[in-house]
């Protein structure tokens, strides 16, 4: 398998929140890199084109967009 990621990813297990349109949905961040992350949701959710991922305990906030989806796991790309 050919690795397509531009930045090395790190496996994590952290609570996060995705926010859009004045609402927040809890998620679990499963891996993260400089350019994106993979998150798990408790239930399938329709997401807008762009939204915010926050990890409160790390003071981490990034604007992002979904780039792939598999059941309840979503791959995110961070947007500048």
Secondary structure, DSSP 8 states (H G I E B T S, - for coil): -----SS--EEEEEEEEEEETTEEEEEEEEEE-SSEEEEE-SS-----SSEEEEEGGGTEEEEEEEEEEETTEEEEEE--
